[in-house]
Amino acid sequence: MVHIEKLNPVNTWDVVDLKLRKEQKDFVAPNFASIIEAYTSIGTECTAFPFAIYNDRKVVGFLMIGYNEAAMYDYFNDFKAPEVSRNNYSIWRFMIDKRYQKRGYGRAAMKLALDFIRTRPCGEAEYCFLSYEPENEVAAKLYRSFGFEENGELDGDEIVAVLKL
């Protein structure tokens, strides 16, 4: 059974050890970097929720949900936050280990992520957004199947897609 659990002292190392296929490495930031981002958001107006994705008792992926991710961009002069990132939720990071792909874990985890977001843990918001590399057709197809639609914005070189909550 697929479920998500907040990162803790044990599963953090399992998440750090997850790997992507060689051709996917440019699609997602390394998990250790995402975990650092999550904990450096503490004390800012951004909130990060890092989770391990499990199938039964085995860690198979990593998910990080954000709220008001735009606040993190305020620390960098050379990056402009997508407008939709202000006071909205995001799927900040999402990956399934190369050994566990094509088994439905990504679809199940995305449903759990959206269920969590719909509890509004940081308050009301109009949208959930995410971004992906234009070449990542597998991710684009998955996100579209959940109702995410491109809104014309870019996050760096990545396409931004939004889901009305």
C-alpha positions as CSV (number, residue, x, y, z in Angstrom):
1,M,0.0,0.0,0.0
2,V,1.4,3.4,-1.0
3,H,1.5,6.0,1.7
4,I,3.6,9.1,2.6
5,E,5.4,9.9,5.8
6,K,7.1,13.0,7.0
7,L,10.9,12.9,6.8
8,N,12.5,11.6,10.1
9,P,16.0,10.7,11.2
10,V,15.6,7.2,9.7
11,N,13.8,7.7,6.4
12,T,15.8,10.8,5.4
13,W,18.8,8.6,4.6
14,D,16.6,6.3,2.5
15,V,15.4,9.3,0.6
16,V,18.9,10.6,0.0
17,D,19.9,7.2,-1.5
18,L,17.1,7.2,-4.1
19,K,18.2,7.4,-7.7
20,L,16.9,8.3,-11.1
21,R,17.7,6.8,-14.4
22,K,20.6,8.5,-16.2
23,E,18.3,10.2,-18.7
24,Q,16.2,11.7,-15.9
25,K,18.9,13.3,-13.8
26,D,18.4,16.8,-15.3
27,F,14.6,16.6,-14.5
28,V,14.7,16.7,-10.7
29,A,17.1,18.3,-8.2
30,P,19.0,15.8,-6.0
31,N,17.0,14.8,-2.9
32,F,19.7,16.0,-0.5
33,A,19.5,19.5,-2.1
34,S,15.7,19.5,-1.7
35,I,15.9,18.5,1.9
36,I,18.4,21.4,2.5
37,E,15.9,23.7,0.8
38,A,13.1,22.4,3.1
39,Y,15.0,23.1,6.2
40,T,16.4,26.5,5.1
41,S,12.8,27.6,4.5
42,I,12.2,27.5,8.3
43,G,11.8,31.0,9.5
44,T,10.8,32.4,6.1
45,E,7.3,33.0,4.8
46,C,7.6,29.7,2.8
47,T,6.6,26.4,4.3
48,A,8.0,23.0,3.0
49,F,6.6,19.6,3.7
50,P,9.1,16.9,2.8
51,F,7.8,13.3,2.7
52,A,9.1,9.9,1.9
53,I,6.9,7.9,-0.4
54,Y,6.5,4.3,0.7
55,N,5.1,1.1,-0.7
56,D,4.3,-0.8,2.4
57,R,7.5,-0.4,4.5
58,K,9.9,0.3,1.6
59,V,10.8,3.9,0.6
60,V,10.3,4.2,-3.1
61,G,10.2,8.0,-3.7
62,F,10.4,11.5,-2.4
63,L,7.8,14.3,-2.4
64,M,8.0,17.8,-1.2
65,I,5.0,20.1,-1.0
66,G,5.4,23.8,-0.6
67,Y,3.3,26.8,0.3
68,N,4.3,30.3,-0.8
69,E,7.4,29.1,-2.5
70,A,7.9,32.6,-3.9
71,A,9.3,33.7,-0.5
72,M,12.4,31.6,-1.2
73,Y,13.0,33.4,-4.5
74,D,13.2,36.7,-2.6
75,Y,16.6,35.6,-1.3
76,F,18.1,35.4,-4.8
77,N,18.4,38.5,-7.1
78,D,18.7,36.6,-10.3
79,F,15.6,34.4,-10.1
80,K,12.0,35.6,-10.5
81,A,9.3,33.6,-8.9
82,P,6.3,32.6,-11.0
83,E,3.3,34.7,-10.0
84,V,1.3,31.6,-9.1
85,S,3.9,30.7,-6.5
86,R,2.7,33.5,-4.2
87,N,0.4,32.2,-1.5
88,N,-0.4,29.0,-3.3
89,Y,0.6,25.4,-2.8
90,S,3.1,23.6,-4.9
91,I,4.4,20.2,-5.7
92,W,8.0,21.4,-5.1
93,R,9.7,18.1,-5.7
94,F,8.4,14.7,-6.8
95,M,10.4,11.6,-7.8
96,I,10.2,7.8,-7.8
97,D,13.4,5.7,-7.6
98,K,14.4,4.1,-10.9
99,R,13.9,0.7,-9.4
100,Y,10.2,1.4,-8.7
101,Q,9.0,3.3,-11.7
102,K,6.1,2.1,-13.9
103,R,4.4,0.4,-11.0
104,G,1.7,3.1,-10.2
105,Y,3.5,4.5,-7.2
106,G,3.8,7.9,-8.8
107,R,0.1,8.1,-9.5
108,A,-0.8,6.9,-6.1
109,A,1.7,9.4,-4.4
110,M,0.4,12.3,-6.5
111,K,-3.2,11.6,-5.3
112,L,-1.9,11.5,-1.7
113,A,-0.1,14.8,-2.2
114,L,-3.2,16.5,-3.6
115,D,-5.3,15.0,-0.7
116,F,-2.8,16.6,1.8
117,I,-2.8,19.9,0.0
118,R,-6.6,20.0,0.0
119,T,-6.5,19.9,3.9
120,R,-5.1,23.4,3.5
121,P,-2.4,23.0,6.2
122,C,-1.2,26.6,5.6
123,G,-4.6,28.1,5.0
124,E,-6.6,28.9,1.9
125,A,-5.2,29.0,-1.6
126,E,-6.6,29.1,-5.0
127,Y,-4.1,26.9,-6.8
128,C,-1.5,24.1,-6.6
129,F,1.3,24.5,-9.1
130,L,4.3,22.6,-10.2
131,S,6.9,23.0,-12.9
132,Y,8.7,20.5,-15.1
133,E,11.4,20.4,-17.8
134,P,9.8,20.6,-21.3
135,E,11.5,17.3,-22.3
136,N,9.9,15.5,-19.4
137,E,6.9,14.1,-21.3
138,V,6.2,11.4,-18.8
139,A,5.8,13.9,-16.0
140,A,3.7,16.2,-18.2
141,K,1.3,13.4,-19.0
142,L,1.0,12.4,-15.3
143,Y,0.3,16.0,-14.2
144,R,-2.2,16.6,-17.0
145,S,-4.1,13.4,-15.9
146,F,-4.7,15.1,-12.6
147,G,-6.0,18.3,-14.2
148,F,-2.8,20.4,-14.1
149,E,-2.8,22.9,-17.0
150,E,0.1,25.0,-18.3
151,N,-0.5,28.7,-17.5
152,G,2.1,30.3,-19.8
153,E,4.6,31.0,-17.0
154,L,8.1,29.7,-16.7
155,D,10.1,28.8,-13.7
156,G,13.5,29.4,-15.1
157,D,13.4,27.0,-18.1
158,E,10.7,24.9,-16.7
159,I,7.0,24.9,-17.7
160,V,4.6,25.9,-15.0
161,A,1.3,24.1,-14.7
162,V,-1.6,24.8,-12.3
163,L,-4.5,23.0,-10.7
164,K,-7.4,25.0,-9.3
165,L,-8.1,23.8,-5.8
